[in-house]
């Protein structure tokens, strides 16, 4: 679209990570929760509770980097364990 104008902008894919948890009596949530400080969202889905992280800009062939997801999963599990369930 912009190449005919003489621009050649490189594209950088964005990659995000998520994981689902099985819903139990102890971890039920009825609405999405966004932890802005820690950078994750938890929301109820048909497949269970979905935890999502922010996105990373990377190259097409870069290996997957689960570091942010692993950190967020610990925080999300702690959050679910310490909150009152509705």
Phi, psi and omega in degrees: 000319180258350180301319178299340179272000178094008180262138176228089182265129177289147177258137177240117179295148173253136183234132176238162183231150178209165174208149178254146173244144175291137178281132175232176177301327185275342184236022181293135171230149183253353181209164179288149177232133182243118176261097184294323182294321184264345173080046175212161177234138172243135179211147178286135179225168176299327182279353182131202178273126181258130176251127178236152178249179172291176181259152174244141173271131186212187175260164184302321186260009181294144177293154178295143181237102184269009183304311181296319180296317180300317178296314182295323180299320177298315179294318181295317179298319178296317179299316179293323183288332186259354182267158174281131181272142180265000000 
